[in-house]
């Protein structure tokens, strides 16, 4: 179980690191846009992304 959790977290870190590496200007603009979002929109976006992740995990597992 711990190996699976650490594997998933490692993949997450690789993907998160690739985004600013591949397009630093686009990443910077995205961070500014996220900073301008209101709390409700940011929470709904987080809920949507987490829900998609859970559904994908259920389908894969």
N, C-alpha and C positions, 0 to 999 in steps of 0.2 A: 504494500500500500504506500509506504513512504517513498519508495522508488518511483512509483507512478506519479505521485504528487510533485516530487522534485523534478521529474522529467517534464511534466506539464509546465511548471514554473520556469524551468530553463528555456523551454521553447518560447514561452511568453516573453522572457527577457531578450532572446535573440530577435524576435519580431519587433519588439519595442525599440531595440537598438538600431535595427535596419531602417526604420522610418526616418529619423533625423539624419542618418548617414546618407541615405539615398537622395533625400531632398530637403536640405536644411532650410532653404527659404520658405518652401511650402509648409514645413513643420512649424516654423516660427509664426507664419501667418495663421495657421490653424490654432496655435496656442493663444494668440491674441484674440481670435474669434471666440474661442472657448471662454476666455477671461471676460468677454463682454456679454456672455449669455446670462440670463436671469436664473435664479436658483431652481425654479420649477422646470424650465426647459432642460437644464443640466441634469436634474434628477431623473426626468423622464428619459433622456438619452441614455443615462447610466442603467436605468431599469430595462430599457429595450435591449441594450448590448448584453447585459447579464442574462436576460431571458433567452436571447438567441444562443448564447454560449451554453446555457443549461440544456436547451433543446438539442443542440448539436452533440453535446456530451451524452445525452440520453440515446440518441440515434446511433452514435458510434459505439457506445458500450452496450 
